[in-house]
Amino acid sequence: MKKLLGIALLGATLVSGMAQAKDWTLIRVGIEAAYPPFNELTPDKKVVGFDKDMADAICSYLKAKCTFVIQDWDGMIPALMSRRFDTIISSMASTAERKQKIAFTRPYYNTPAFFVIKKGSNLNVDSPAAMKGKRIGVQSATIHQNYVNEFYQKAGAEVTAYQSLDQVYMDLVAGRLDAVLFGSVENDTFLASKDGAGYVMAGKPLLDPKWFGEGAAIAVRKEDGDLRKRLDDAVDALHKNGTYDKIRKKYFAYDIWPKSGS
């Protein structure tokens, strides 16, 4: 019996050692591919965008081969936990709530959230009470949904959550929503489009870390601290050597690096 127990313990030790010795030369990256300009699919089904370019640069820096797994946003964290992929590089905000389940690197960008409303509607989006009875659209399972549910829905606004960003803007243009809440970059993309010509960002910029996190960061499982450390080092190195800024300029004319960052 003792011999069998010793063999079992030896096997467990070997498995543990193998897990600790993982070299991360192969990394599976979870990405939504439905959140332009950060990540989206081209007509020929290629993933492109700021997140994709950052992931490619990170993998190159780490000398790792990365494969991309497209995942709907509301299933992103469960898919990471069930090991469908190893990391999420998909504009996920690092929040205290999410940190209870998963771990994050330092943020690699941070932008404020704003409401978007129709020009001339004169909605007071800064006041939840003033938005009573109004229809607000958000993407499901996001920091924006958490925020409007806590303040606007409780004040009497009608909140509708959608699976994708495009669906939210589509219903705004169709007149089924009075306002939507997204990050400033996503709103800029919409406002620059043909459909966005009659709309504006409204209200004060929303950056409270309690609700909107510390910025978008790379997520991993808590037990994969070695991978988190490597990804963290890569983000810092790419920022310091100018690669980050080169990628950023492809998509944004202004700085999005977190102000608290180095």
C-alpha positions in Angstrom: 0.0 0.0 0.0 2.8 2.4 0.9 4.6 1.5 -2.3 1.5 2.3 -4.3 1.0 5.6 -2.4 4.7 6.5 -3.1 4.2 5.8 -6.8 1.1 8.0 -6.8 2.8 10.8 -5.1 5.8 10.6 -7.5 3.4 10.8 -10.4 1.7 13.8 -9.0 5.0 15.5 -8.4 6.1 14.8 -12.0 2.8 16.2 -13.4 3.1 19.3 -11.2 6.7 19.8 -12.3 5.6 19.5 -15.9 3.0 22.1 -15.4 5.5 24.4 -13.8 8.0 23.8 -16.6 5.6 24.9 -19.4 7.6 26.9 -21.8 4.6 28.7 -23.5 6.1 28.4 -27.0 2.5 27.7 -28.1 -0.2 30.1 -26.9 -3.9 30.1 -27.7 -5.4 33.6 -27.7 -9.1 34.2 -27.1 -10.4 37.2 -29.1 -14.0 38.4 -29.8 -13.4 39.6 -33.4 -16.5 41.8 -33.3 -15.2 45.0 -31.6 -13.7 47.3 -34.2 -11.2 48.9 -34.4 -9.8 46.7 -31.7 -10.7 43.3 -33.2 -12.9 42.3 -36.1 -13.3 39.8 -39.0 -12.6 40.8 -42.6 -14.9 39.5 -45.3 -12.4 36.7 -46.0 -12.5 35.7 -42.3 -9.2 37.1 -41.1 -8.9 38.6 -37.6 -7.6 42.2 -37.7 -7.4 45.2 -35.4 -5.4 46.8 -32.6 -5.7 43.8 -30.3 -4.7 41.4 -33.0 -1.6 43.5 -33.9 -0.7 43.7 -30.2 -1.1 40.0 -29.8 1.1 39.3 -32.8 3.8 41.7 -31.5 3.7 40.1 -28.1 4.0 36.6 -29.5 6.9 37.7 -31.7 8.6 39.2 -28.6 8.1 36.0 -26.7 9.2 33.9 -29.7 5.9 32.0 -29.3 3.6 30.6 -31.9 0.1 32.0 -31.3 -3.2 30.7 -32.6 -6.4 32.7 -32.3 -9.7 31.4 -31.0 -12.8 33.5 -31.8 -15.2 33.6 -28.8 -18.5 35.5 -28.2 -17.9 38.1 -25.5 -20.4 36.8 -22.9 -18.6 33.4 -22.9 -15.1 34.7 -22.8 -14.1 34.2 -19.2 -15.9 30.7 -18.9 -14.0 29.7 -22.1 -10.7 30.8 -20.5 -11.4 28.9 -17.3 -12.3 25.7 -19.2 -9.0 25.9 -21.1 -10.4 26.6 -24.5 -7.5 29.1 -24.8 -4.7 30.3 -22.6 -5.1 34.1 -22.6 -7.6 36.8 -23.6 -6.2 39.7 -25.7 -9.5 41.3 -26.6 -9.9 44.7 -24.9 -11.0 43.2 -21.6 -11.2 45.8 -18.8 -9.3 44.8 -15.6 -11.9 45.2 -12.9 -12.0 44.1 -9.2 -15.0 41.9 -10.0 -13.1 40.0 -12.8 -10.0 39.7 -10.7 -11.9 37.5 -8.3 -11.9 34.8 -11.1 -8.9 35.5 -13.3 -5.6 37.4 -13.3 -4.5 40.4 -15.5 -1.4 42.0 -16.8 -0.8 45.7 -16.5 -3.3 47.6 -18.7 -2.2 48.2 -22.3 -4.7 51.0 -23.0 -7.3 53.1 -21.2 -10.0 55.2 -22.7 -13.1 56.9 -21.1 -16.6 55.7 -21.8 -19.3 58.1 -23.2 -22.9 58.0 -24.0 -23.9 58.5 -27.7 -27.2 60.3 -28.4 -28.9 61.8 -31.5 -27.9 65.3 -32.3 -30.4 67.8 -30.9 -32.1 65.4 -28.4 -30.7 67.4 -25.5 -30.8 64.3 -23.1 -29.1 64.9 -19.8 -27.2 61.6 -19.7 -25.2 62.7 -16.6 -28.4 62.4 -14.5 -29.8 58.9 -14.1 -33.1 60.5 -12.8 -33.4 62.6 -16.0 -33.0 59.4 -18.0 -36.1 57.7 -16.4 -38.2 56.1 -19.1 -35.4 56.4 -21.7 -34.0 53.4 -23.6 -30.3 52.7 -23.2 -28.4 50.1 -25.1 -25.2 48.3 -24.1 -23.3 45.2 -24.9 -24.0 42.3 -22.5 -21.5 41.1 -19.9 -19.5 44.4 -20.1 -18.5 47.1 -17.7 -20.9 49.4 -19.5 -23.9 47.1 -18.7 -22.8 46.9 -15.0 -22.7 50.7 -14.8 -26.1 51.5 -16.5 -27.8 48.7 -14.5 -26.6 50.1 -11.2 -27.4 53.7 -11.8 -29.8 54.2 -14.8 -31.9 51.0 -14.7 -32.5 51.5 -10.9 -33.6 55.1 -11.7 -36.2 53.9 -14.2 -34.4 53.7 -17.5 -35.1 50.8 -19.8 -31.8 49.0 -20.4 -31.3 46.5 -23.2 -28.2 44.4 -23.5 -27.0 43.0 -26.9 -24.6 40.3 -27.8 -22.5 42.6 -30.1 -21.5 46.2 -30.4 -22.9 46.4 -33.9 -26.3 45.4 -32.8 -26.4 48.2 -30.2 -25.5 50.9 -32.7 -27.9 49.4 -35.3 -30.9 49.8 -32.9 -29.8 53.3 -32.0 -29.9 54.3 -35.7 -33.3 52.5 -36.1 -34.8 54.6 -33.3 -35.2 51.8 -30.9 -32.8 53.3 -28.4 -32.4 56.8 -27.0 -28.7 56.4 -25.9 -25.9 53.9 -25.9 -22.8 53.6 -23.7 -19.4 52.6 -25.1 -15.8 53.5 -24.9 -14.7 56.7 -26.7 -12.7 54.8 -29.4 -15.7 52.6 -30.3 -17.9 55.7 -30.4 -15.4 57.5 -32.6 -15.5 54.7 -35.1 -19.3 54.8 -35.2 -19.5 58.6 -35.4 -17.1 58.6 -38.4 -19.4 56.2 -40.3 -22.3 57.1 -42.5 -24.8 55.9 -39.9 -23.1 57.9 -37.2 -23.4 61.3 -38.9 -26.5 62.4 -36.9 -25.1 61.4 -33.5 -22.8 62.8 -30.9 -21.0 61.8 -27.7 -22.6 63.3 -24.7 -22.0 63.8 -21.0 -18.9 63.7 -18.9 -16.1 61.1 -19.6 -16.6 58.0 -17.4 -13.4 56.6 -16.0 -14.2 55.6 -12.4 -12.0 52.5 -11.9 -14.6 51.0 -9.6 -16.9 50.6 -12.6 -14.7 50.9 -15.6 -11.5 49.2 -14.3 -7.9 50.2 -14.6 -7.9 49.9 -18.4 -7.9 47.0 -20.9 -5.4 44.3 -20.0 -4.5 40.8 -20.9 -6.3 38.0 -18.9 -5.0 34.6 -17.9 -6.0 31.9 -15.4 -4.8 32.7 -11.9 -2.7 29.5 -11.8 -0.8 30.6 -14.9 1.3 33.3 -13.1 4.3 32.5 -15.2 2.4 33.3 -18.4 1.0 36.5 -16.9 4.6 37.6 -16.0 5.8 37.0 -19.5 2.9 38.8 -21.1 3.4 41.7 -18.6 7.1 42.0 -19.5 6.2 41.9 -23.2 3.7 44.7 -23.0 6.3 46.9 -21.1 9.0 46.1 -23.6 6.9 46.9 -26.6 5.9 50.2 -25.1 9.5 51.1 -24.3 11.0 50.1 -27.7 8.4 52.0 -29.7 6.5 49.0 -31.2 3.4 49.8 -29.2 3.2 53.4 -30.5 3.8 52.2 -34.0 0.8 49.9 -33.8 -1.3 52.5 -32.0 -0.8 55.0 -34.8 -2.3 52.6 -37.3 -5.6 53.0 -35.5 -5.7 56.1 -33.3 -4.4 59.7 -33.8 -4.2 60.2 -30.0 -2.4 58.4 -27.1 -4.3 55.6 -25.4 -1.5 54.3 -23.2 -2.7 54.4 -19.5 -1.6 57.6 -17.9 -0.5 55.7 -14.8 1.7 53.5 -16.9 5.5 53.8 -17.4 
